[in-house]
Amino acid sequence: MSTFDEIMQWFETLPASFAFLLALPFVIAFVSLLKDAVERRGGRQGRRGGDKGRPGGHGELKSLL
């Protein structure tokens, strides 16, 4: 039996409310990593991009005149 199987069996013996609270930080971390990977693959710079100081960069309105 692998270590992963042993952990899953132990996890199944926990009360549902405690198991949910125990798994929640891991789910949040996984979603955050997935979001970062999707942003990188899509070519977007995300919120940490370096366009904030340039005219026409992220968050600025471009003048039509």
VENBELSUL-V562116 format. One record per backbone hydrogen bond with DSSP energy under -0.5 kcal/mol. CO is the residue of the C=O (numbers start at 1). NH is the residue of the N-H. Records with the same first field share a line. If there is no record, write none. Layout:
CO=NH / NH
This chain:
2=6
3=7
4=8
5=9
6=10
7=11
8=12
9=13
10=13 / 14
11=14
15=19
16=20
17=21
18=22
19=23
20=24
21=25
23=27
24=28
25=29
26=30
27=31
28=32
29=33
30=34
31=35
32=36
33=37
34=38
35=39
36=40
37=41
38=42
39=44
40=43
45=48
46=49
51=54
54=57
57=60
